[in-house]
Amino acid sequence: MPLFRVRFLKRVCDATGHETMICQRSFEVQAEAEDQAFDKAEKLFSAAERATNWRLRADSVETETLEAAADRR
């Protein structure tokens, strides 16, 4: 089963007034597909942030495939 990294990002202003994206939280989850990885990470993020909706704490999400289970052996 593939391993995914799901990052929840928030847009904030830096000291110079420019917008930048920061990572609120990152999770590594195993799932069959990217959408399933997001669903798992969304539940983890919502619980960690005590929010009913992840969009209350983050503006966007990035998902990347890290490796397949066969690659880790």
WOGI-V249665 format. One record per pair of residues at least 24 apart in sequence whose ideal C-beta (glycine too) atoms are under 10 Angstrom apart, sorted by the first residue. I is the first residue (numbers start at 0). J is the second residue. Records with the same first field share a line. If there is no record, write none. Layout:
BEGIN
I = J  J
END
This chain:
BEGIN
0 = 28  29  30  31  32  35  36  67  68  69
1 = 28  29  30  31  32  33  35  36  64  65  66  67  68  69  70
2 = 27  28  29  30  36  63  64  65  66  67  68  70  71
3 = 27  28  29  30  32  33  35  36  37  39  40  62  63  64  65  66
4 = 28  36  40  61  62  63  64  65
5 = 30  33  36  37  38  39  40  41  43  44  60  61  62  63
6 = 40  44  57  59  60  61  62  63
7 = 40  41  43  44  45  47  48  53  54  56  57  58  59  60  61
8 = 57  58  59  60  61
9 = 56  57  58  59
10 = 57  58  59
11 = 58
20 = 57  58  59  61
21 = 57  58
22 = 57  61
23 = 47  48  53  56  57  58  60
24 = 48  53  56  57
25 = 61
27 = 65
28 = 62  65
29 = 65  67  68
30 = 62  64
32 = 64
33 = 62  63  64
34 = 62
36 = 62  63  64
37 = 62
END
